[in-house]
Amino acid sequence: MNVYKKLQAARAKLHKTPLGKSGKNSFAKFNYFELSDFLPEVTAIFNELGLCEVINFNTDTATLTIHDADADGQIVFTTPLVYADMGKVQSIQNLGATHTYIRRYLYLLAMNVLENDVVDAAEPKAPSKAEAKPEPKPAPKPEVKQLDMKGKPGDWQIKITGEGEWDALIMDSAKILLEIATSPEDCVNIFKVNHTIFEKMKQAYPNQYTELMATFKARKAALTQE
């Protein structure tokens, strides 16, 4: 069995394993997979099938390489490396948060683990023939090859570097900052410091911007009640 067959077998085994989502986002009202929810099962399955994974972090990218322990085959998964400069915590905490998020995404990608959509998808009502109209073509997403985006210097600054589509990177970075915010004023400052980045997001990704603003509003309201 080559490395591709082994990986496919590992995915099939993991998908038959009941997994719980222990991660809870109280202000956005959704649950998500944490590393501890699936990594022990992945390790056991890899050990059974003769696979070994190695993660490497470079300046701009992170890679998860799955090696065939019985041969020379390997499969490599790569993602842009995103740094969030969160001035309210120590540098080592920033590094730890970055490693945790990137490792989680790499494993979800490699093992084809699906996350539920944050926004529940409601089934649209079918229009009558008289009301049927051709759907407008969605505007193409702007292609951003090399990322170099940052908010104002100081506390709560977000820095995005690397390559890839940047809407999800901004969403994740902003959510990390909101999770460590301790007051409504912190939420306001996060928005002000990174206003230029959010404005670019509003123009290029209006739906994601609307979702992000809802997250800001919910977190600020939650902190106001504490």
Residue pairs with C-beta under 8 A, 6 or more apart in sequence:
1 9
1 49
2 68
2 71
2 73
3 51
3 66
3 67
3 68
3 71
3 73
3 74
3 75
4 73
4 75
6 49
6 50
6 51
6 68
7 51
7 66
7 75
7 110
9 49
10 42
10 45
10 46
10 49
10 51
10 111
11 111
11 112
13 45
13 48
13 49
14 38
14 41
14 42
14 45
14 111
14 113
15 112
17 41
19 33
19 37
19 38
19 41
19 113
20 37
21 31
21 32
21 33
21 34
21 37
22 31
22 33
22 34
22 36
22 37
23 31
23 32
23 33
23 34
23 37
24 31
24 32
25 31
25 32
25 175
25 179
26 222
27 178
27 215
27 218
27 219
27 221
27 222
28 118
28 175
28 214
28 215
28 218
28 219
29 218
30 116
30 118
31 116
32 115
33 104
33 108
33 113
33 115
34 104
35 100
35 103
35 104
35 107
38 107
38 111
38 113
39 107
42 53
42 107
42 111
45 51
46 52
46 53
46 66
50 68
50 69
50 70
51 66
51 67
51 68
51 69
52 66
52 67
52 69
53 64
53 65
53 66
53 67
53 110
54 64
54 65
54 67
55 62
55 63
55 64
55 65
55 103
55 106
56 62
56 63
56 65
57 81
57 99
57 102
58 81
59 81
60 80
60 81
60 161
60 162
60 163
61 78
61 79
61 80
61 81
61 162
61 163
62 78
62 79
62 81
62 102
62 103
62 106
63 76
63 77
63 78
63 79
63 106
64 76
64 77
64 78
64 103
64 106
64 107
64 109
64 110
65 74
65 75
65 76
65 77
66 74
66 75
66 76
66 77
66 110
67 73
67 74
68 74
75 110
77 106
77 109
77 110
79 102
79 105
79 106
79 109
79 164
80 147
80 162
80 163
80 164
80 169
81 98
81 102
81 161
81 162
82 98
82 101
82 102
82 160
82 161
82 162
82 169
82 172
82 173
83 94
83 98
83 159
83 160
83 161
84 94
84 97
84 98
84 158
84 159
84 172
84 173
84 176
84 177
85 94
85 150
85 157
85 158
85 159
86 93
86 94
86 97
86 156
86 176
86 177
86 180
87 154
87 155
87 156
87 157
88 155
88 156
88 180
88 186
89 180
97 176
101 172
101 176
107 113
108 115
118 211
119 211
127 133
141 165
141 204
141 205
142 204
144 164
144 165
144 166
145 163
146 162
146 163
147 160
147 161
147 162
147 163
147 164
147 166
147 169
148 160
148 161
149 158
149 159
149 160
149 166
149 170
149 197
149 200
150 157
150 158
150 159
150 160
150 197
151 157
151 158
151 159
151 193
151 194
151 195
151 196
151 197
152 192
152 193
152 194
152 196
154 193
155 189
155 193
156 177
156 186
156 189
156 190
156 193
156 194
157 193
157 194
158 170
158 173
158 174
158 177
158 193
158 194
158 197
160 166
160 169
160 170
160 173
160 197
162 169
167 201
167 204
167 205
167 208
168 208
170 197
170 198
170 201
170 212
171 208
171 211
171 212
174 190
174 194
174 212
174 215
174 216
175 215
177 190
178 187
178 190
178 215
178 216
178 219
181 187
181 190
181 219
181 223
182 223
183 223
184 220
184 223
184 224
186 223
187 216
187 219
187 220
187 223
188 220
190 216
191 198
191 216
198 209
198 212
201 208
201 209
201 212
202 209
